[in-house]
Amino acid sequence: MKKYWVKRLIQLPIILLGVIAVTFLIVQFTPGDPAVKLAGSSARVEDIEAIREQLGLNKPMWEQFVDYFVNILHGDFGISFVRKTEISGELMTALINTVYLMVFARIWSVLAAIPLGIIAALKQNTWLDKTCMALTLVGISIPQFWLGLMLMKFFCLELGLFPISGMGESFFSGDGILHAFLPALMLGLPQMASISRLTRSEMLEVMRQDYIRTAKAKGLRYKVIVIKHALKNASLPLITVIGTQTGYMLSGSVVIENIFAWPGLGRYSINAIIGNDYPVIQASILLFAIMFLVVNLIVDLTYSAIDPRIKY
């Protein structure tokens, strides 16, 4: 296990270096001069050259990459072409807002999906099983943007139960929870549906195993058999899906955050793309990649804690 940890921790900075190199090349090969974008199309040649000197754009590409890499290590993502401000502070604020929304969505989706999947498996082929699976099919099939707009129209405009957009004053205040409720509901709905279906299929497979029949023959309580034996052994695929979906929720946040005007990383990135704000796009891609890598690492290292039979 220790060897695997060391191996993964060695691989992580190597992969991050490759991601940093790719994000650096995105700006290098993007049409247009960053100095002109910062100075404005009506700026004098002297002003443009001064900005190019200030940003180090007149250096060879390898020197620019070294400077960029060192700045990244110090948490400096450069200057926004559009707002003419440092990116780091805005990026971290947007990231915190997105992480809050993702945590909210992940908590409710897992807490709803696993019990639904267990119930559907234990009541296989009954009306309860069919109802649960029908609900999950709807959750997977309906486009998030359409359902988000419909819920916004019904709950926000017609009933007035939730704010229509924004984030509220504080994450954990009543107002903040009301602002986050519908975006988190929409963000977690497809994940809840797929996790519940996977939970059902894995539980059905595990409940047919010999050790489950042995546990029943020994007179163990049914609740203990389901939770301690069946669910624990069915959890490895669930951990994989939950972990990878947490990364893919970032892509879903792009749509949801723009629908509900949530000031997160997804909306921040879209605004940067619309405004051709390449340093912001560059920083957002890097941050997305880092979050994917960290989530996958956590998932891999969790396996052995769940199932001691796994040896690395």
C-alpha positions as a Markdown table, in Angstrom:
| # | Residue | x | y | z |
|---|---|---|---|---|
| 1 | Met | 0.0 | 0.0 | 0.0 |
| 2 | Lys | 2.8 | 2.4 | 0.9 |
| 3 | Lys | 4.5 | 1.7 | -2.4 |
| 4 | Tyr | 1.3 | 2.6 | -4.3 |
| 5 | Trp | 0.9 | 5.8 | -2.3 |
| 6 | Val | 4.5 | 6.8 | -3.2 |
| 7 | Lys | 4.0 | 5.9 | -6.8 |
| 8 | Arg | 0.8 | 7.9 | -7.2 |
| 9 | Leu | 2.3 | 10.9 | -5.3 |
| 10 | Ile | 5.2 | 10.8 | -7.7 |
| 11 | Gln | 2.9 | 10.6 | -10.8 |
| 12 | Leu | 0.8 | 13.5 | -9.6 |
| 13 | Pro | 3.4 | 16.4 | -10.1 |
| 14 | Ile | 4.4 | 14.9 | -13.5 |
| 15 | Ile | 0.9 | 14.9 | -14.7 |
| 16 | Leu | 0.4 | 18.4 | -13.4 |
| 17 | Leu | 3.5 | 19.6 | -15.2 |
| 18 | Gly | 2.0 | 18.2 | -18.4 |
| 19 | Val | -1.3 | 20.0 | -17.8 |
| 20 | Ile | 0.5 | 23.3 | -17.0 |
| 21 | Ala | 2.4 | 22.9 | -20.3 |
| 22 | Val | -0.8 | 22.3 | -22.3 |
| 23 | Thr | -2.5 | 25.3 | -20.7 |
| 24 | Phe | 0.5 | 27.5 | -21.4 |
| 25 | Leu | 0.5 | 26.5 | -25.1 |
| 26 | Ile | -3.2 | 27.3 | -25.4 |
| 27 | Val | -2.4 | 31.0 | -25.0 |
| 28 | Gln | 0.8 | 30.8 | -27.0 |
| 29 | Phe | -1.0 | 29.5 | -30.1 |
| 30 | Thr | -4.2 | 31.5 | -29.7 |
| 31 | Pro | -4.6 | 34.1 | -32.4 |
| 32 | Gly | -4.0 | 37.7 | -31.4 |
| 33 | Asp | -1.5 | 39.6 | -29.3 |
| 34 | Pro | -2.2 | 39.5 | -25.5 |
| 35 | Ala | -0.4 | 42.9 | -25.2 |
| 36 | Val | -2.8 | 44.5 | -27.7 |
| 37 | Lys | -5.8 | 43.0 | -25.8 |
| 38 | Leu | -4.6 | 44.4 | -22.5 |
| 39 | Ala | -3.7 | 47.8 | -23.9 |
| 40 | Gly | -6.7 | 48.1 | -26.2 |
| 41 | Ser | -6.9 | 48.4 | -30.0 |
| 42 | Ser | -6.4 | 52.2 | -29.9 |
| 43 | Ala | -3.3 | 52.1 | -27.7 |
| 44 | Arg | 0.0 | 53.5 | -28.9 |
| 45 | Val | 2.8 | 51.2 | -30.1 |
| 46 | Glu | 5.0 | 52.4 | -27.1 |
| 47 | Asp | 2.3 | 51.3 | -24.7 |
| 48 | Ile | 1.9 | 47.9 | -26.3 |
| 49 | Glu | 5.6 | 47.4 | -26.2 |
| 50 | Ala | 5.7 | 48.4 | -22.5 |
| 51 | Ile | 3.0 | 45.9 | -21.7 |
| 52 | Arg | 4.8 | 43.2 | -23.7 |
| 53 | Glu | 8.0 | 44.0 | -21.7 |
| 54 | Gln | 6.1 | 43.9 | -18.4 |
| 55 | Leu | 4.5 | 40.6 | -19.1 |
| 56 | Gly | 7.7 | 39.1 | -20.5 |
| 57 | Leu | 6.1 | 38.4 | -23.9 |
| 58 | Asn | 9.3 | 39.5 | -25.7 |
| 59 | Lys | 11.2 | 36.6 | -24.2 |
| 60 | Pro | 11.7 | 33.2 | -25.9 |
| 61 | Met | 8.9 | 30.7 | -25.4 |
| 62 | Trp | 10.9 | 28.5 | -23.0 |
| 63 | Glu | 11.7 | 31.4 | -20.7 |
| 64 | Gln | 8.0 | 32.4 | -20.8 |
| 65 | Phe | 7.1 | 28.9 | -19.7 |
| 66 | Val | 9.5 | 29.0 | -16.8 |
| 67 | Asp | 8.1 | 32.3 | -15.7 |
| 68 | Tyr | 4.6 | 31.0 | -16.0 |
| 69 | Phe | 5.4 | 27.8 | -14.1 |
| 70 | Val | 7.1 | 29.7 | -11.3 |
| 71 | Asn | 4.1 | 32.1 | -11.1 |
| 72 | Ile | 1.7 | 29.1 | -10.9 |
| 73 | Leu | 3.7 | 27.7 | -8.0 |
| 74 | His | 3.3 | 31.1 | -6.2 |
| 75 | Gly | -0.5 | 31.1 | -6.9 |
| 76 | Asp | -0.2 | 33.9 | -9.5 |
| 77 | Phe | -2.4 | 33.2 | -12.6 |
| 78 | Gly | -1.7 | 36.5 | -14.3 |
| 79 | Ile | -3.9 | 39.5 | -15.2 |
| 80 | Ser | -7.4 | 39.4 | -16.8 |
| 81 | Phe | -7.5 | 41.0 | -20.3 |
| 82 | Val | -11.1 | 42.2 | -19.7 |
| 83 | Arg | -11.1 | 43.4 | -16.1 |
| 84 | Lys | -7.4 | 44.4 | -16.0 |
| 85 | Thr | -7.2 | 42.8 | -12.5 |
| 86 | Glu | -5.3 | 39.9 | -11.0 |
| 87 | Ile | -7.0 | 36.5 | -11.7 |
| 88 | Ser | -6.0 | 34.7 | -8.5 |
| 89 | Gly | -8.4 | 36.3 | -6.1 |
| 90 | Glu | -11.4 | 36.1 | -8.4 |
| 91 | Leu | -10.6 | 32.5 | -9.4 |
| 92 | Met | -10.4 | 31.3 | -5.8 |
| 93 | Thr | -13.7 | 33.0 | -4.9 |
| 94 | Ala | -15.4 | 31.4 | -7.9 |
| 95 | Leu | -13.8 | 28.0 | -7.0 |
| 96 | Ile | -15.1 | 28.3 | -3.4 |
| 97 | Asn | -18.6 | 29.1 | -4.7 |
| 98 | Thr | -18.6 | 26.1 | -7.1 |
| 99 | Val | -17.2 | 23.7 | -4.5 |
| 100 | Tyr | -20.0 | 24.7 | -2.1 |
| 101 | Leu | -22.6 | 24.0 | -4.7 |
| 102 | Met | -21.0 | 20.7 | -5.6 |
| 103 | Val | -20.8 | 19.6 | -2.0 |
| 104 | Phe | -24.5 | 20.5 | -1.5 |
| 105 | Ala | -25.4 | 18.6 | -4.7 |
| 106 | Arg | -23.2 | 15.6 | -3.9 |
| 107 | Ile | -24.5 | 15.2 | -0.3 |
| 108 | Trp | -28.2 | 15.2 | -1.3 |
| 109 | Ser | -27.6 | 13.0 | -4.4 |
| 110 | Val | -25.7 | 10.3 | -2.5 |
| 111 | Leu | -28.1 | 10.3 | 0.5 |
| 112 | Ala | -31.0 | 9.9 | -1.9 |
| 113 | Ala | -29.5 | 7.5 | -4.4 |
| 114 | Ile | -28.1 | 4.8 | -2.2 |
| 115 | Pro | -31.3 | 4.2 | -0.2 |
| 116 | Leu | -33.3 | 4.2 | -3.4 |
| 117 | Gly | -31.0 | 1.7 | -5.0 |
| 118 | Ile | -31.1 | -0.6 | -1.9 |
| 119 | Ile | -34.9 | -0.5 | -1.7 |
| 120 | Ala | -35.2 | -1.2 | -5.4 |
| 121 | Ala | -32.8 | -4.2 | -5.1 |
| 122 | Leu | -34.5 | -5.7 | -2.0 |
| 123 | Lys | -38.0 | -5.2 | -3.6 |
| 124 | Gln | -36.9 | -6.4 | -7.0 |
| 125 | Asn | -39.7 | -6.5 | -9.7 |
| 126 | Thr | -42.3 | -5.0 | -7.3 |
| 127 | Trp | -44.1 | -1.7 | -7.9 |
| 128 | Leu | -41.6 | 0.0 | -5.6 |
| 129 | Asp | -38.7 | -1.2 | -7.7 |
| 130 | Lys | -40.3 | -0.1 | -10.9 |
| 131 | Thr | -41.2 | 3.3 | -9.4 |
| 132 | Cys | -37.7 | 4.0 | -8.2 |
| 133 | Met | -36.2 | 3.0 | -11.5 |
| 134 | Ala | -38.7 | 5.1 | -13.5 |
| 135 | Leu | -37.8 | 8.1 | -11.4 |
| 136 | Thr | -34.1 | 7.5 | -12.0 |
| 137 | Leu | -34.7 | 7.1 | -15.7 |
| 138 | Val | -36.5 | 10.5 | -15.8 |
| 139 | Gly | -33.6 | 12.0 | -13.9 |
| 140 | Ile | -31.0 | 10.8 | -16.4 |
| 141 | Ser | -33.1 | 11.6 | -19.5 |
| 142 | Ile | -34.4 | 15.1 | -18.9 |
| 143 | Pro | -31.9 | 17.8 | -20.0 |
| 144 | Gln | -30.7 | 19.8 | -17.1 |
| 145 | Phe | -31.0 | 23.2 | -18.7 |
| 146 | Trp | -34.7 | 22.6 | -19.6 |
| 147 | Leu | -35.7 | 21.2 | -16.3 |
| 148 | Gly | -33.8 | 24.0 | -14.5 |
| 149 | Leu | -35.7 | 26.6 | -16.5 |
| 150 | Met | -39.0 | 24.9 | -15.8 |
| 151 | Leu | -38.3 | 24.7 | -12.1 |
| 152 | Met | -37.2 | 28.3 | -12.0 |
| 153 | Lys | -40.4 | 29.3 | -13.7 |
| 154 | Phe | -42.7 | 27.3 | -11.4 |
| 155 | Phe | -41.0 | 27.6 | -8.0 |
| 156 | Cys | -39.4 | 31.0 | -8.4 |
| 157 | Leu | -41.7 | 33.1 | -10.7 |
| 158 | Glu | -45.1 | 31.6 | -10.0 |
| 159 | Leu | -44.8 | 30.3 | -6.4 |
| 160 | Gly | -42.0 | 32.6 | -5.2 |
| 161 | Leu | -40.5 | 29.9 | -2.9 |
| 162 | Phe | -36.9 | 30.4 | -4.0 |
| 163 | Pro | -34.8 | 33.3 | -5.3 |
| 164 | Ile | -34.5 | 33.3 | -9.1 |
| 165 | Ser | -30.7 | 33.9 | -9.3 |
| 166 | Gly | -27.6 | 34.7 | -7.4 |
| 167 | Met | -26.0 | 33.2 | -4.3 |
| 168 | Gly | -27.3 | 35.2 | -1.3 |
| 169 | Glu | -25.3 | 36.8 | 1.5 |
| 170 | Ser | -23.8 | 33.7 | 3.2 |
| 171 | Phe | -23.4 | 30.0 | 2.4 |
| 172 | Phe | -25.0 | 28.7 | 5.6 |
| 173 | Ser | -27.6 | 31.3 | 6.2 |
| 174 | Gly | -31.3 | 30.6 | 5.4 |
| 175 | Asp | -31.1 | 32.9 | 2.4 |
| 176 | Gly | -27.9 | 31.2 | 1.1 |
| 177 | Ile | -29.5 | 27.7 | 1.3 |
| 178 | Leu | -32.6 | 29.0 | -0.5 |
| 179 | His | -30.4 | 30.4 | -3.3 |
| 180 | Ala | -28.4 | 27.1 | -3.6 |
| 181 | Phe | -31.4 | 24.7 | -3.4 |
| 182 | Leu | -32.5 | 24.6 | -7.0 |
| 183 | Pro | -29.0 | 24.8 | -8.6 |
| 184 | Ala | -27.8 | 22.0 | -6.3 |
| 185 | Leu | -30.9 | 20.0 | -7.1 |
| 186 | Met | -30.3 | 20.3 | -10.8 |
| 187 | Leu | -26.6 | 19.6 | -10.5 |
| 188 | Gly | -27.0 | 16.5 | -8.5 |
| 189 | Leu | -30.1 | 15.0 | -10.2 |
| 190 | Pro | -28.3 | 13.1 | -13.0 |
| 191 | Gln | -25.7 | 11.8 | -10.5 |
| 192 | Met | -28.4 | 10.6 | -8.1 |
| 193 | Ala | -30.1 | 8.8 | -10.9 |
| 194 | Ser | -27.1 | 6.9 | -12.1 |
| 195 | Ile | -25.8 | 6.1 | -8.6 |
| 196 | Ser | -29.2 | 4.6 | -7.6 |
| 197 | Arg | -29.3 | 2.4 | -10.7 |
| 198 | Leu | -25.7 | 1.2 | -10.1 |
| 199 | Thr | -26.5 | 0.6 | -6.4 |
| 200 | Arg | -29.5 | -1.6 | -7.4 |
| 201 | Ser | -27.5 | -3.7 | -9.9 |
| 202 | Glu | -24.5 | -4.1 | -7.5 |
| 203 | Met | -26.8 | -5.0 | -4.6 |
| 204 | Leu | -28.6 | -7.6 | -6.7 |
| 205 | Glu | -25.3 | -9.2 | -7.6 |
| 206 | Val | -24.0 | -9.2 | -4.1 |
| 207 | Met | -27.2 | -10.6 | -2.5 |
| 208 | Arg | -26.8 | -13.7 | -4.7 |
| 209 | Gln | -23.4 | -14.5 | -3.4 |
| 210 | Asp | -22.7 | -17.6 | -1.2 |
| 211 | Tyr | -21.5 | -15.5 | 1.8 |
| 212 | Ile | -24.8 | -13.8 | 2.0 |
| 213 | Arg | -26.6 | -17.1 | 2.1 |
| 214 | Thr | -24.2 | -18.2 | 4.8 |
| 215 | Ala | -24.9 | -15.1 | 6.8 |
| 216 | Lys | -28.6 | -15.7 | 6.6 |
| 217 | Ala | -28.1 | -19.3 | 7.6 |
| 218 | Lys | -26.2 | -18.2 | 10.7 |
| 219 | Gly | -29.2 | -16.2 | 11.8 |
| 220 | Leu | -27.8 | -12.7 | 11.4 |
| 221 | Arg | -30.3 | -9.9 | 11.3 |
| 222 | Tyr | -31.4 | -8.9 | 7.9 |
| 223 | Lys | -30.4 | -5.2 | 8.5 |
| 224 | Val | -26.8 | -6.3 | 9.4 |
| 225 | Ile | -26.6 | -8.5 | 6.3 |
| 226 | Val | -27.7 | -5.7 | 4.0 |
| 227 | Ile | -25.6 | -2.9 | 5.5 |
| 228 | Lys | -22.5 | -4.6 | 6.8 |
| 229 | His | -22.0 | -7.4 | 4.3 |
| 230 | Ala | -23.9 | -6.6 | 1.1 |
| 231 | Leu | -23.6 | -2.8 | 0.9 |
| 232 | Lys | -19.9 | -2.8 | 1.9 |
| 233 | Asn | -19.0 | -5.2 | -0.8 |
| 234 | Ala | -21.1 | -3.4 | -3.4 |
| 235 | Ser | -19.5 | 0.0 | -2.6 |
| 236 | Leu | -16.3 | -0.2 | -4.7 |
| 237 | Pro | -18.1 | 0.5 | -8.0 |
| 238 | Leu | -20.1 | 3.2 | -6.2 |
| 239 | Ile | -16.9 | 4.9 | -5.0 |
| 240 | Thr | -15.6 | 4.9 | -8.5 |
| 241 | Val | -18.7 | 6.5 | -9.9 |
| 242 | Ile | -19.2 | 9.0 | -7.1 |
| 243 | Gly | -15.5 | 10.1 | -7.5 |
| 244 | Thr | -15.6 | 10.4 | -11.3 |
| 245 | Gln | -19.0 | 12.1 | -11.2 |
| 246 | Thr | -17.6 | 14.6 | -8.7 |
| 247 | Gly | -15.1 | 15.7 | -11.4 |
| 248 | Tyr | -17.8 | 15.7 | -14.1 |
| 249 | Met | -20.0 | 17.8 | -12.0 |
| 250 | Leu | -17.7 | 20.6 | -12.9 |
| 251 | Ser | -18.8 | 20.5 | -16.5 |
| 252 | Gly | -22.4 | 20.4 | -15.3 |
| 253 | Ser | -21.8 | 23.4 | -13.2 |
| 254 | Val | -21.1 | 25.4 | -16.3 |
| 255 | Val | -24.7 | 25.0 | -17.5 |
| 256 | Ile | -26.3 | 25.3 | -14.1 |
| 257 | Glu | -24.4 | 28.3 | -12.9 |
| 258 | Asn | -25.3 | 30.2 | -16.0 |
| 259 | Ile | -29.0 | 29.4 | -15.7 |
| 260 | Phe | -29.2 | 30.5 | -12.1 |
| 261 | Ala | -26.5 | 33.2 | -12.3 |
| 262 | Trp | -24.4 | 31.4 | -9.7 |
| 263 | Pro | -21.0 | 33.2 | -9.4 |
| 264 | Gly | -19.0 | 30.0 | -9.6 |
| 265 | Leu | -16.1 | 28.7 | -11.6 |
| 266 | Gly | -18.3 | 27.5 | -14.5 |
| 267 | Arg | -19.9 | 30.9 | -15.0 |
| 268 | Tyr | -16.6 | 32.6 | -14.6 |
| 269 | Ser | -15.1 | 30.4 | -17.3 |
| 270 | Ile | -18.0 | 31.0 | -19.7 |
| 271 | Asn | -17.7 | 34.8 | -19.3 |
| 272 | Ala | -14.0 | 34.5 | -20.0 |
| 273 | Ile | -14.7 | 32.5 | -23.2 |
| 274 | Ile | -17.3 | 35.0 | -24.4 |
| 275 | Gly | -14.9 | 37.9 | -23.7 |
| 276 | Asn | -11.8 | 36.1 | -25.2 |
| 277 | Asp | -10.1 | 36.5 | -21.8 |
| 278 | Tyr | -7.4 | 33.9 | -22.4 |
| 279 | Pro | -5.5 | 34.1 | -19.1 |
| 280 | Val | -8.7 | 33.4 | -17.3 |
| 281 | Ile | -9.5 | 30.5 | -19.6 |
| 282 | Gln | -6.0 | 29.2 | -19.1 |
| 283 | Ala | -6.3 | 29.4 | -15.3 |
| 284 | Ser | -9.8 | 27.8 | -15.3 |
| 285 | Ile | -8.6 | 24.8 | -17.4 |
| 286 | Leu | -5.7 | 24.3 | -15.1 |
| 287 | Leu | -8.0 | 24.4 | -12.0 |
| 288 | Phe | -10.4 | 22.0 | -13.6 |
| 289 | Ala | -7.6 | 19.5 | -14.3 |
| 290 | Ile | -6.2 | 19.8 | -10.8 |
| 291 | Met | -9.6 | 19.0 | -9.3 |
| 292 | Phe | -10.0 | 16.0 | -11.6 |
| 293 | Leu | -6.6 | 14.6 | -10.6 |
| 294 | Val | -7.2 | 15.2 | -6.9 |
| 295 | Val | -10.6 | 13.5 | -7.0 |
| 296 | Asn | -9.2 | 10.4 | -8.9 |
| 297 | Leu | -6.3 | 10.1 | -6.4 |
| 298 | Ile | -8.7 | 10.2 | -3.4 |
| 299 | Val | -10.9 | 7.5 | -5.1 |
| 300 | Asp | -8.0 | 5.2 | -5.7 |
| 301 | Leu | -6.6 | 5.5 | -2.2 |
| 302 | Thr | -10.0 | 4.9 | -0.7 |
| 303 | Tyr | -10.3 | 1.4 | -2.3 |
| 304 | Ser | -8.0 | -0.4 | 0.1 |
| 305 | Ala | -9.7 | 1.2 | 3.1 |
| 306 | Ile | -13.0 | -0.3 | 1.9 |
| 307 | Asp | -11.8 | -3.7 | 0.7 |
| 308 | Pro | -8.6 | -5.1 | 2.4 |
| 309 | Arg | -8.5 | -7.7 | -0.3 |
| 310 | Ile | -7.1 | -5.1 | -2.7 |
| 311 | Lys | -3.4 | -5.0 | -2.7 |
| 312 | Tyr | -1.3 | -2.5 | -4.6 |
